[in-house]
């Protein structure tokens, strides 16, 4: 049973989340779409939690950093499931199943 958040585990989550952010930024709805503003709002939340996670990691607070990075990814998956971000058929990084 794992009872701690290691630096390696945290770094893995940061890497996966950073890759996911790059992908979803390429899959935004058209600017004239009604969904564009919603997608941008989701992206703001994602990036805010991601930046918060960086600050907590720098302070050595791995537990809160881990929580923040998971909140960021939760927003990513919610946006993907709602169709705000086009990630193609990538069901490895994202939750696409109905």
C-alpha positions in Angstrom: 0.0 0.0 0.0 1.4 3.4 -1.0 0.9 6.1 1.7 3.0 8.9 0.3 3.3 11.0 -2.8 6.8 10.7 -4.2 8.6 13.3 -6.2 8.6 10.8 -9.1 4.9 10.2 -9.0 4.2 13.9 -8.8 6.5 14.6 -11.7 4.7 11.9 -13.8 1.3 13.7 -13.1 2.8 17.1 -14.0 4.1 15.7 -17.3 0.8 14.0 -18.2 -1.2 17.1 -17.4 1.1 19.4 -19.3 0.9 17.1 -22.4 -2.9 17.1 -22.1 -3.1 20.9 -21.9 -1.1 21.2 -25.1 -3.5 18.8 -26.8 -6.7 20.4 -25.7 -5.4 23.9 -26.7 -5.2 22.6 -30.2 -8.8 21.3 -30.1 -10.7 24.4 -29.0 -14.1 25.1 -30.7 -14.1 27.8 -33.4 -14.0 31.4 -31.9 -17.4 32.2 -33.2 -18.9 29.1 -31.6 -21.0 29.5 -28.4 -18.8 26.8 -26.9 -15.6 28.8 -27.4 -16.2 31.0 -24.3 -17.1 28.0 -22.2 -14.0 26.1 -23.4 -11.8 29.2 -22.6 -13.4 29.3 -19.1 -12.6 25.6 -18.6 -9.0 26.2 -19.8 -8.6 29.1 -17.3 -9.7 26.7 -14.5 -7.3 24.0 -15.8 -4.3 26.4 -16.1 -5.1 28.0 -12.7 -5.1 24.6 -10.9 -2.0 23.6 -12.8 -0.2 26.8 -11.7 -1.3 26.3 -8.1 0.1 22.8 -8.2 3.5 24.2 -9.3 3.5 26.6 -6.4 2.6 23.9 -3.8 5.3 21.6 -5.3 7.9 24.4 -5.0 6.9 24.8 -1.3 7.3 21.1 -0.7 3.6 20.5 -0.1 3.3 17.5 -2.3 -0.2 16.5 -1.0 -1.8 19.8 -2.0 0.2 19.8 -5.3 -1.2 16.4 -6.0 -4.7 17.4 -5.2 -4.4 20.5 -7.4 -3.0 18.6 -10.4 -5.8 16.1 -10.1 -8.4 18.9 -10.1 -6.8 20.3 -13.2 -7.1 16.9 -14.9 -10.7 16.6 -13.7 -11.5 19.8 -15.5 -9.7 18.5 -18.6 -11.7 15.3 -18.7 -15.0 17.1 -18.0 -14.3 19.4 -20.9 -13.4 16.5 -23.2 -16.5 14.6 -22.2 -18.7 17.7 -22.8 -17.1 18.1 -26.3 -15.4 21.4 -25.5 -12.0 20.1 -26.5 -11.5 17.9 -29.6 -8.9 15.3 -28.7 -9.8 12.9 -31.6 -10.0 9.3 -30.5 -7.4 9.6 -27.7 -9.0 7.5 -25.0 -5.6 6.8 -23.4 -5.1 10.3 -22.1 -8.7 11.3 -21.9 -12.1 9.9 -20.8 -14.1 9.6 -24.0 -16.4 6.6 -23.3 -20.2 7.3 -23.1 
